[in-house]
């Protein structure tokens, strides 16, 4: 096994001596003859699915997040005004699937924020109710 340039040359010479000078041509030809499926060229749908799987596992989250921060306000305004995600994706040159995911996340975060706000308001009303019902009590802490 070669670890250096000199080792690589020695390995090549050994292969030529044992298998002949056309060794690499023969193994290349064998590899070309073995394949009959055509890969993704014969099944574009499989290529699309595989690309989506790979893209969804992308590790470029920092770059995506920076780009998202640039366009988030435009997207959310467009979404509230009835623009379709496809139109916004074309306009902003962002993949439609990414934009759909981001808009869904933003909506979920907004709904969660509203729910927390409503819960906090409800807690305040309950405190007022019990304060009226039982009168103000002194704090335990003091």
KOLDOKE-324168 format. One record per atom (N, C-alpha, C, CB): residue in one letter; atom name; x, y, z. Coordinates in nm, 3 decimals, decimal comma. Glycine has a CB too. Layout:
N
R  res  atom        X        Y        Z
R    A    CA        X        Y        Z
...
% end
This chain:
142
R  res  atom        X        Y        Z
R    X     N    0,085   -0,117    0,000
R    X    CA    0,000    0,000    0,000
R    X     C    0,090    0,123    0,000
R    X    CB   -0,097    0,000    0,122
R    X     N    0,053    0,220   -0,080
R    X    CA    0,140    0,337   -0,093
R    X     C    0,095    0,446    0,002
R    X    CB    0,141    0,389   -0,237
R    X     N    0,191    0,509    0,067
R    X    CA    0,162    0,622    0,153
R    X     C    0,236    0,745    0,105
R    X    CB    0,199    0,590    0,298
R    X     N    0,330    0,724    0,014
R    X    CA    0,408    0,834   -0,041
R    X     C    0,413    0,819   -0,193
R    X    CB    0,552    0,837    0,019
R    X     N    0,468    0,919   -0,258
R    X    CA    0,478    0,914   -0,404
R    X     C    0,568    0,798   -0,448
R    X    CB    0,533    1,046   -0,458
R    X     N    0,676    0,780   -0,377
R    X    CA    0,768    0,670   -0,412
R    X     C    0,700    0,536   -0,392
R    X    CB    0,898    0,678   -0,328
R    X     N    0,624    0,521   -0,280
R    X    CA    0,551    0,397   -0,254
R    X     C    0,448    0,371   -0,362
R    X    CB    0,484    0,403   -0,117
R    X     N    0,383    0,476   -0,410
R    X    CA    0,284    0,462   -0,516
R    X     C    0,346    0,413   -0,646
R    X    CB    0,214    0,594   -0,539
R    X     N    0,463    0,466   -0,676
R    X    CA    0,533    0,422   -0,798
R    X     C    0,573    0,276   -0,786
R    X    CB    0,658    0,509   -0,824
R    X     N    0,622    0,236   -0,668
R    X    CA    0,659    0,096   -0,646
R    X     C    0,537    0,005   -0,659
R    X    CB    0,725    0,078   -0,507
R    X     N    0,423    0,047   -0,603
R    X    CA    0,301   -0,034   -0,612
R    X     C    0,256   -0,047   -0,756
R    X    CB    0,188    0,029   -0,527
R    X     N    0,261    0,063   -0,832
R    X    CA    0,222    0,057   -0,972
R    X     C    0,312   -0,039   -1,049
R    X    CB    0,228    0,197   -1,035
R    X     N    0,443   -0,031   -1,025
R    X    CA    0,537   -0,120   -1,096
R    X     C    0,510   -0,266   -1,062
R    X    CB    0,682   -0,084   -1,060
R    X     N    0,477   -0,294   -0,935
R    X    CA    0,447   -0,432   -0,895
R    X     C    0,321   -0,480   -0,967
R    X    CB    0,429   -0,441   -0,740
R    X     N    0,219   -0,396   -0,975
R    X    CA    0,095   -0,433   -1,043
R    X     C    0,121   -0,459   -1,191
R    X    CB   -0,013   -0,323   -1,026
R    X     N    0,199   -0,373   -1,254
R    X    CA    0,233   -0,393   -1,396
R    X     C    0,307   -0,525   -1,415
R    X    CB    0,318   -0,276   -1,449
R    X     N    0,398   -0,556   -1,323
R    X    CA    0,478   -0,679   -1,336
R    X     C    0,388   -0,802   -1,319
R    X    CB    0,592   -0,682   -1,230
R    X     N    0,296   -0,800   -1,221
R    X    CA    0,214   -0,918   -1,194
R    X     C    0,094   -0,932   -1,288
R    X    CB    0,165   -0,914   -1,052
R    X     N    0,034   -0,820   -1,331
R    X    CA   -0,090   -0,826   -1,408
R    X     C   -0,080   -0,773   -1,550
R    X    CB   -0,195   -0,750   -1,337
R    X     N    0,031   -0,716   -1,587
R    X    CA    0,047   -0,665   -1,722
R    X     C    0,025   -0,514   -1,729
R    X    CB   -0,050   -0,734   -1,816
R    X     N    0,074   -0,454   -1,841
R    X    CA    0,067   -0,309   -1,856
R    X     C   -0,074   -0,257   -1,882
R    X    CB    0,157   -0,266   -1,968
R    X     N   -0,164   -0,345   -1,925
R    X    CA   -0,301   -0,299   -1,953
R    X     C   -0,397   -0,327   -1,836
R    X    CB   -0,353   -0,367   -2,079
R    X     N   -0,343   -0,346   -1,715
R    X    CA   -0,424   -0,381   -1,598
R    X     C   -0,534   -0,278   -1,572
R    X    CB   -0,334   -0,393   -1,475
R    X     N   -0,498   -0,151   -1,567
R    X    CA   -0,596   -0,047   -1,535
R    X     C   -0,703   -0,035   -1,644
R    X    CB   -0,526    0,088   -1,515
R    X     N   -0,664   -0,057   -1,769
R    X    CA   -0,761   -0,056   -1,879
R    X     C   -0,862   -0,168   -1,863
R    X    CB   -0,690   -0,068   -2,015
R    X     N   -0,813   -0,288   -1,825
R    X    CA   -0,903   -0,403   -1,810
R    X     C   -1,002   -0,384   -1,695
R    X    CB   -0,820   -0,530   -1,787
R    X     N   -0,954   -0,336   -1,581
R    X    CA   -1,048   -0,322   -1,469
R    X     C   -1,147   -0,207   -1,495
R    X    CB   -0,971   -0,296   -1,338
R    X     N   -1,102   -0,105   -1,568
R    X    CA   -1,194    0,002   -1,604
R    X     C   -1,303   -0,047   -1,698
R    X    CB   -1,118    0,118   -1,667
R    X     N   -1,264   -0,131   -1,793
R    X    CA   -1,359   -0,187   -1,889
R    X     C   -1,460   -0,277   -1,818
R    X    CB   -1,284   -0,266   -1,999
R    X     N   -1,412   -0,356   -1,722
R    X    CA   -1,503   -0,444   -1,646
R    X     C   -1,608   -0,362   -1,571
R    X    CB   -1,423   -0,530   -1,546
R    X     N   -1,565   -0,255   -1,509
R    X    CA   -1,659   -0,171   -1,435
R    X     C   -1,764   -0,111   -1,527
R    X    CB   -1,586   -0,060   -1,363
R    X     N   -1,723   -0,069   -1,645
R    X    CA   -1,817   -0,013   -1,740
R    X     C   -1,915   -0,115   -1,794
R    X    CB   -1,743    0,049   -1,855
R    X     N   -1,872   -0,240   -1,808
R    X    CA   -1,960   -0,344   -1,860
R    X     C   -2,059   -0,395   -1,756
R    X    CB   -1,877   -0,459   -1,912
R    X     N   -2,024   -0,386   -1,630
R    X    CA   -2,110   -0,439   -1,524
R    X     C   -2,240   -0,361   -1,509
R    X    CB   -2,035   -0,438   -1,392
R    X     N   -2,234   -0,230   -1,523
R    X    CA   -2,351   -0,146   -1,496
R    X     C   -2,455   -0,156   -1,606
R    X    CB   -2,310   -0,003   -1,479
R    X     N   -2,581   -0,185   -1,570
R    X    CA   -2,689   -0,192   -1,669
R    X     C   -2,809   -0,107   -1,629
R    X    CB   -2,733   -0,337   -1,689
R    X     N   -2,804   -0,051   -1,511
R    X    CA   -2,922    0,021   -1,462
R    X     C   -2,929    0,163   -1,515
R    X    CB   -2,922    0,023   -1,311
R    X     N   -2,817    0,223   -1,546
R    X    CA   -2,818    0,360   -1,596
R    X     C   -2,817    0,462   -1,484
R    X    CB   -2,937    0,382   -1,683
R    X     N   -2,817    0,418   -1,362
R    X    CA   -2,810    0,510   -1,249
R    X     C   -2,934    0,599   -1,242
R    X    CB   -2,685    0,595   -1,259
R    X     N   -2,915    0,724   -1,202
R    X    CA   -3,027    0,815   -1,189
R    X     C   -3,081    0,859   -1,325
R    X    CB   -2,985    0,936   -1,109
R    X     N   -3,002    0,842   -1,429
R    X    CA   -3,049    0,883   -1,561
R    X     C   -3,172    0,803   -1,602
R    X    CB   -2,938    0,867   -1,665
R    X     N   -3,182    0,679   -1,556
R    X    CA   -3,296    0,596   -1,594
R    X     C   -3,417    0,618   -1,505
R    X    CB   -3,258    0,451   -1,591
R    X     N   -3,399    0,686   -1,391
R    X    CA   -3,511    0,708   -1,299
R    X     C   -3,500    0,847   -1,236
R    X    CB   -3,514    0,599   -1,190
R    X     N   -3,547    0,951   -1,306
R    X    CA   -3,535    1,086   -1,253
R    X     C   -3,612    1,107   -1,122
R    X    CB   -3,582    1,184   -1,355
R    X     N   -3,720    1,031   -1,103
R    X    CA   -3,798    1,044   -0,978
R    X     C   -3,713    1,000   -0,859
R    X    CB   -3,929    0,959   -0,985
R    X     N   -3,638    0,891   -0,875
R    X    CA   -3,549    0,845   -0,767
R    X     C   -3,440    0,949   -0,740
R    X    CB   -3,486    0,709   -0,802
R    X     N   -3,392    1,012   -0,846
R    X    CA   -3,291    1,116   -0,829
R    X     C   -3,347    1,234   -0,751
R    X    CB   -3,238    1,163   -0,965
R    X     N   -3,472    1,271   -0,780
R    X    CA   -3,535    1,382   -0,710
R    X     C   -3,553    1,349   -0,562
R    X    CB   -3,671    1,416   -0,774
R    X     N   -3,597    1,227   -0,533
R    X    CA   -3,618    1,186   -0,394
R    X     C   -3,485    1,184   -0,319
R    X    CB   -3,685    1,047   -0,388
R    X     N   -3,382    1,128   -0,382
R    X    CA   -3,251    1,122   -0,318
R    X     C   -3,195    1,262   -0,295
R    X    CB   -3,154    1,040   -0,403
R    X     N   -3,215    1,352   -0,389
R    X    CA   -3,169    1,490   -0,373
R    X     C   -3,240    1,560   -0,260
R    X    CB   -3,189    1,567   -0,501
R    X     N   -3,371    1,533   -0,245
R    X    CA   -3,446    1,594   -0,136
R    X     C   -3,396    1,543   -0,002
R    X    CB   -3,596    1,566   -0,152
R    X     N   -3,370    1,411    0,006
R    X    CA   -3,319    1,354    0,132
R    X     C   -3,184    1,416    0,167
R    X    CB   -3,306    1,200    0,121
R    X     N   -3,096    1,425    0,069
R    X    CA   -2,965    1,482    0,095
R    X     C   -2,973    1,629    0,132
R    X    CB   -2,875    1,465   -0,025
R    X     N   -3,058    1,703    0,064
R    X    CA   -3,072    1,846    0,092
R    X     C   -3,132    1,873    0,229
R    X    CB   -3,156    1,911   -0,013
R    X     N   -3,223    1,785    0,272
R    X    CA   -3,285    1,806    0,403
R    X     C   -3,187    1,779    0,515
R    X    CB   -3,407    1,718    0,418
R    X     N   -3,081    1,704    0,486
R    X    CA   -2,980    1,675    0,588
R    X     C   -2,858    1,764    0,573
R    X    CB   -2,938    1,529    0,580
R    X     N   -2,875    1,871    0,498
R    X    CA   -2,764    1,962    0,475
R    X     C   -2,711    2,019    0,606
R    X    CB   -2,806    2,075    0,384
R    X     N   -2,582    2,039    0,612
R    X    CA   -2,520    2,094    0,732
R    X     C   -2,487    2,241    0,715
R    X    CB   -2,393    2,016    0,767
R    X     N   -2,543    2,303    0,612
R    X    CA   -2,515    2,444    0,585
R    X     C   -2,612    2,533    0,659
R    X    CB   -2,522    2,472    0,435
R    X     N   -2,644    2,500    0,782
R    X    CA   -2,748    2,572    0,854
R    X     C   -2,711    2,717    0,879
R    X    CB   -2,778    2,503    0,985
R    X     N   -2,584    2,748    0,899
R    X    CA   -2,543    2,885    0,927
R    X     C   -2,574    2,974    0,806
R    X    CB   -2,393    2,892    0,964
R    X     N   -2,532    2,930    0,689
R    X    CA   -2,557    3,009    0,568
R    X     C   -2,706    3,021    0,543
R    X    CB   -2,488    2,945    0,446
R    X     N   -2,781    2,913    0,564
R    X    CA   -2,925    2,917    0,544
R    X     C   -2,989    3,014    0,642
R    X    CB   -2,986    2,778    0,559
R    X     N   -2,944    3,008    0,768
R    X    CA   -3,002    3,096    0,869
R    X     C   -2,974    3,243    0,838
R    X    CB   -2,947    3,062    1,007
R    X     N   -2,854    3,274    0,792
R    X    CA   -2,822    3,413    0,757
R    X     C   -2,910    3,461    0,643
R    X    CB   -2,673    3,426    0,719
R    X     N   -2,927    3,377    0,542
R    X    CA   -3,012    3,413    0,428
R    X     C   -3,157    3,428    0,475
R    X    CB   -3,002    3,306    0,315
R    X     N   -3,200    3,340    0,564
R    X    CA   -3,337    3,347    0,613
R    X     C   -3,360    3,477    0,690
R    X    CB   -3,368    3,225    0,702
R    X     N   -3,263    3,516    0,771
R    X    CA   -3,278    3,639    0,847
R    X     C   -3,293    3,760    0,755
R    X    CB   -3,159    3,658    0,940
R    X     N   -3,227    3,753    0,638
R    X    CA   -3,237    3,863    0,542
R    X     C   -3,378    3,875    0,483
R    X    CB   -3,135    3,844    0,430
R    X     N   -3,442    3,764    0,458
R    X    CA   -3,568    3,767    0,383
R    X     C   -3,691    3,735    0,467
R    X    CB   -3,560    3,671    0,270
R    X     N   -3,674    3,706    0,597
R    X    CA   -3,787    3,661    0,680
R    X     C   -3,903    3,760    0,681
R    X    CB   -3,739    3,638    0,822
R    X     N   -3,872    3,888    0,700
R    X    CA   -3,979    3,987    0,708
R    X     C   -4,058    3,995    0,577
R    X    CB   -3,922    4,124    0,743
R    X     N   -3,987    3,991    0,464
R    X    CA   -4,055    3,995    0,334
R    X     C   -4,145    3,873    0,317
R    X    CB   -3,952    4,002    0,220
R    X     N   -4,092    3,757    0,355
R    X    CA   -4,168    3,633    0,338
R    X     C   -4,294    3,635    0,424
R    X    CB   -4,081    3,512    0,374
R    X     N   -4,279    3,671    0,551
R    X    CA   -4,394    3,667    0,640
R    X     C   -4,499    3,772    0,598
R    X    CB   -4,350    3,692    0,785
R    X     N   -4,454    3,887    0,550
R    X    CA   -4,547    3,989    0,501
R    X     C   -4,620    3,937    0,378
R    X    CB   -4,472    4,120    0,469
R    X     N   -4,544    3,876    0,287
R    X    CA   -4,606    3,818    0,167
R    X     C   -4,704    3,708    0,202
R    X    CB   -4,499    3,765    0,073
R    X     N   -4,667    3,626    0,299
R    X    CA   -4,754    3,515    0,340
R    X     C   -4,885    3,570    0,399
R    X    CB   -4,682    3,425    0,444
R    X     N   -4,874    3,672    0,483
R    X    CA   -4,994    3,732    0,543
R    X     C   -5,081    3,799    0,437
R    X    CB   -4,955    3,834    0,650
R    X     N   -5,020    3,849    0,330
R    X    CA   -5,095    3,916    0,223
R    X     C   -5,146    3,820    0,117
R    X    CB   -5,009    4,022    0,158
R    X     N   -5,126    3,690    0,137
R    X    CA   -5,184    3,591    0,048
R    X     C   -5,096    3,544   -0,066
R    X    CB   -5,306    3,645   -0,008
R    X     N   -4,967    3,580   -0,066
R    X    CA   -4,877    3,528   -0,170
R    X     C   -4,855    3,379   -0,146
R    X    CB   -4,740    3,605   -0,169
R    X     N   -4,844    3,305   -0,254
R    X    CA   -4,817    3,162   -0,238
R    X     C   -4,668    3,143   -0,210
R    X    CB   -4,860    3,082   -0,365
R    X     N   -4,638    3,033   -0,148
R    X    CA   -4,498    3,003   -0,116
R    X     C   -4,418    2,986   -0,243
R    X    CB   -4,488    2,877   -0,028
R    X     N   -4,479    2,929   -0,345
R    X    CA   -4,410    2,910   -0,473
R    X     C   -4,368    3,045   -0,533
R    X    CB   -4,500    2,834   -0,573
R    X     N   -4,460    3,142   -0,531
R    X    CA   -4,429    3,275   -0,585
R    X     C   -4,315    3,340   -0,508
R    X    CB   -4,553    3,366   -0,581
R    X     N   -4,322    3,331   -0,376
R    X    CA   -4,217    3,392   -0,295
R    X     C   -4,083    3,322   -0,316
R    X    CB   -4,254    3,389   -0,146
R    X     N   -4,086    3,189   -0,331
R    X    CA   -3,963    3,114   -0,353
R    X     C   -3,897    3,156   -0,484
R    X    CB   -3,992    2,962   -0,354
R    X     N   -3,978    3,172   -0,588
R    X    CA   -3,923    3,215   -0,717
R    X     C   -3,867    3,356   -0,708
R    X    CB   -4,030    3,209   -0,825
R    X     N   -3,939    3,444   -0,641
R    X    CA   -3,896    3,583   -0,630
R    X     C   -3,767    3,596   -0,549
R    X    CB   -4,007    3,666   -0,566
R    X     N   -3,758    3,522   -0,439
R    X    CA   -3,642    3,534   -0,349
R    X     C   -3,530    3,437   -0,383
R    X    CB   -3,686    3,510   -0,207
R    X     N   -3,554    3,350   -0,483
R    X    CA   -3,455    3,252   -0,525
R    X     C   -3,413    3,161   -0,409
R    X    CB   -3,332    3,322   -0,583
R    X     N   -3,515    3,108   -0,341
R    X    CA   -3,497    3,014   -0,231
R    X     C   -3,573    2,887   -0,269
R    X    CB   -3,549    3,074   -0,092
R    X     N   -3,520    2,768   -0,240
R    X    CA   -3,594    2,646   -0,272
R    X     C   -3,731    2,646   -0,203
R    X    CB   -3,513    2,521   -0,229
R    X     N   -3,832    2,604   -0,276
R    X    CA   -3,968    2,607   -0,224
R    X     C   -3,981    2,523   -0,096
R    X    CB   -4,065    2,557   -0,330
R    X     N   -3,916    2,407   -0,092
R    X    CA   -3,927    2,321    0,026
R    X     C   -3,868    2,389    0,149
R    X    CB   -3,856    2,187    0,000
R    X     N   -3,756    2,460    0,131
R    X    CA   -3,694    2,531    0,243
R    X     C   -3,786    2,641    0,292
R    X    CB   -3,557    2,589    0,203
R    X     N   -3,843    2,714    0,199
R    X    CA   -3,931    2,824    0,234
R    X     C   -4,056    2,773    0,305
R    X    CB   -3,969    2,904    0,110
R    X     N   -4,111    2,664    0,256
R    X    CA   -4,229    2,606    0,320
R    X     C   -4,197    2,568    0,464
R    X    CB   -4,278    2,482    0,240
R    X     N   -4,083    2,502    0,484
R    X    CA   -4,041    2,460    0,618
R    X     C   -4,024    2,581    0,710
R    X    CB   -3,910    2,379    0,610
R    X     N   -3,957    2,684    0,659
R    X    CA   -3,931    2,804    0,741
R    X     C   -4,061    2,876    0,778
R    X    CB   -3,837    2,899    0,666
R    X     N   -4,152    2,890    0,682
R    X    CA   -4,279    2,958    0,709
R    X     C   -4,358    2,879    0,814
R    X    CB   -4,362    2,975    0,579
R    X     N   -4,359    2,747    0,798
R    X    CA   -4,430    2,663    0,896
R    X     C   -4,371    2,681    1,035
R    X    CB   -4,423    2,515    0,854
R    X     N   -4,238    2,684    1,045
R    X    CA   -4,172    2,704    1,175
R    X     C   -4,207    2,840    1,234
R    X    CB   -4,018    2,691    1,159
R    X     N   -4,205    2,943    1,149
R    X    CA   -4,238    3,078    1,197
R    X     C   -4,382    3,083    1,249
R    X    CB   -4,219    3,181    1,083
R    X     N   -4,474    3,018    1,176
R    X    CA   -4,614    3,016    1,221
R    X     C   -4,626    2,944    1,355
R    X    CB   -4,704    2,946    1,116
R    X     N   -4,557    2,830    1,369
R    X    CA   -4,562    2,756    1,494
R    X     C   -4,507    2,839    1,609
R    X    CB   -4,484    2,625    1,482
R    X     N   -4,396    2,910    1,583
R    X    CA   -4,338    2,994    1,688
R    X     C   -4,433    3,108    1,725
R    X    CB   -4,201    3,050    1,643
R    X     N   -4,498    3,167    1,626
R    X    CA   -4,593    3,276    1,653
R    X     C   -4,712    3,224    1,733
R    X    CB   -4,640    3,340    1,521
R    X     N   -4,762    3,107    1,696
R    X    CA   -4,875    3,048    1,769
R    X     C   -4,835    3,017    1,913
R    X    CB   -4,926    2,920    1,699
R    X     N   -4,714    2,965    1,931
R    X    CA   -4,665    2,934    2,065
R    X     C   -4,652    3,061    2,148
R    X    CB   -4,529    2,861    2,057
R    X     N   -4,602    3,166    2,085
R    X    CA   -4,587    3,294    2,155
R    X     C   -4,724    3,348    2,197
R    X    CB   -4,514    3,397    2,065
R    X     N   -4,823    3,338    2,106
R    X    CA   -4,959    3,383    2,138
R    X     C   -5,018    3,300    2,252
R    X    CB   -5,049    3,373    2,014
R    X     N   -4,994    3,170    2,250
R    X    CA   -5,047    3,084    2,355
R    X     C   -4,986    3,120    2,490
R    X    CB   -5,020    2,936    2,322
R    X     N   -4,855    3,145    2,493
R    X    CA   -4,789    3,185    2,618
R    X     C   -4,844    3,318    2,668
R    X    CB   -4,636    3,194    2,597
R    X     N   -4,866    3,410    2,574
R    X    CA   -4,919    3,541    2,610
R    X     C   -5,059    3,527    2,669
R    X    CB   -4,921    3,634    2,488
R    X     N   -5,142    3,444    2,608
R    X    CA   -5,278    3,422    2,657
R    X     C   -5,275    3,355    2,794
R    X    CB   -5,359    3,335    2,557
R    X     N   -5,183    3,261    2,812
R    X    CA   -5,170    3,193    2,940
R    X     C   -5,127    3,290    3,050
R    X    CB   -5,069    3,078    2,929
R    X     N   -5,033    3,378    3,016
R    X    CA   -4,988    3,478    3,112
R    X     C   -5,102    3,573    3,149
R    X    CB   -4,869    3,558    3,055
R    X     N   -5,180    3,614    3,049
R    X    CA   -5,295    3,701    3,073
R    X     C   -5,398    3,631    3,161
R    X    CB   -5,359    3,744    2,939
R    X     N   -5,420    3,504    3,134
R    X    CA   -5,513    3,425    3,212
R    X     C   -5,466    3,416    3,358
R    X    CB   -5,528    3,284    3,151
R    X     N   -5,336    3,397    3,378
R    X    CA   -5,279    3,391    3,514
R    X     C   -5,302    3,523    3,588
R    X    CB   -5,128    3,358    3,508
R    X     N   -5,283    3,634    3,518
R    X    CA   -5,305    3,765    3,580
R    X     C   -5,451    3,781    3,622
R    X    CB   -5,266    3,878    3,483
R    X     N   -5,543    3,739    3,536
R    X    CA   -5,685    3,750    3,568
R    X     C   -5,720    3,663    3,689
R    X    CB   -5,771    3,710    3,447
R    X     N   -5,662    3,543    3,693
R    X    CA   -5,687    3,454    3,807
R    X     C   -5,634    3,516    3,937
R    X    CB   -5,622    3,318    3,782
R    X     N   -5,516    3,575    3,930
R    X    CA   -5,458    3,639    4,049
R    X     C   -5,549    3,752    4,099
R    X    CB   -5,317    3,693    4,018
R    X     N   -5,599    3,832    4,005
R    X    CA   -5,690    3,941    4,043
R    X     C   -5,817    3,885    4,107
R    X    CB   -5,725    4,027    3,920
R    X     N   -5,870    3,779    4,046
R    X    CA   -5,992    3,718    4,097
R    X     C   -5,973    3,669    4,241
R    X    CB   -6,035    3,602    4,007
R    X     N   -5,863    3,595    4,264
R    X    CA   -5,839    3,540    4,398
R    X     C   -5,803    3,651    4,497
R    X    CB   -5,726    3,437    4,393
R    X     N   -5,738    3,756    4,448
R    X    CA   -5,708    3,869    4,537
R    X     C   -5,838    3,935    4,584
R    X    CB   -5,617    3,973    4,465
R    X     N   -5,934    3,949    4,493
R    X    CA   -6,064    4,007    4,531
R    X     C   -6,139    3,912    4,624
R    X    CB   -6,149    4,037    4,406
R    X     N   -6,133    3,784    4,592
R    X    CA   -6,209    3,685    4,667
R    X     C   -6,157    3,669    4,810
R    X    CB   -6,203    3,551    4,595
R    X     N   -6,025    3,659    4,825
R    X    CA   -5,967    3,633    4,956
R    X     C   -5,899    3,754    5,017
R    X    CB   -5,868    3,521    4,946
R    X     N   -5,892    3,861    4,945
R    X    CA   -5,822    3,978    4,995
R    X     C   -5,672    3,959    4,975
R    X    CB   -5,855    4,003    5,144
R    X     N   -5,597    4,067    4,983
R    X    CA   -5,451    4,058    4,964
R    X     C   -5,389    3,988    5,083
R    X    CB   -5,388    4,198    4,945
R    X     N   -5,298    3,900    5,055
R    X    CA   -5,225    3,830    5,161
R    X     C   -5,081    3,875    5,158
R    X    CB   -5,236    3,676    5,145
R    X     N   -5,022    3,869    5,271
R    X    CA   -4,880    3,909    5,277
R    X     C   -4,796    3,799    5,217
R    X    CB   -4,835    3,939    5,423
R    X     N   -4,690    3,841    5,154
R    X    CA   -4,598    3,748    5,091
R    X     C   -4,526    3,665    5,195
R    X    CB   -4,496    3,823    5,004
R    X     N   -4,496    3,542    5,164
R    X    CA   -4,423    3,453    5,255
R    X     C   -4,282    3,505    5,276
R    X    CB   -4,421    3,309    5,201
R    X     N   -4,223    3,558    5,168
R    X    CA   -4,084    3,603    5,175
R    X     C   -4,071    3,732    5,253
R    X    CB   -4,028    3,621    5,036
R    X     N   -4,177    3,800    5,274
R    X    CA   -4,159    3,908    5,350
R    X     C   -4,185    4,040    5,356
R    X    CB   -4,081    3,909    5,360
% end
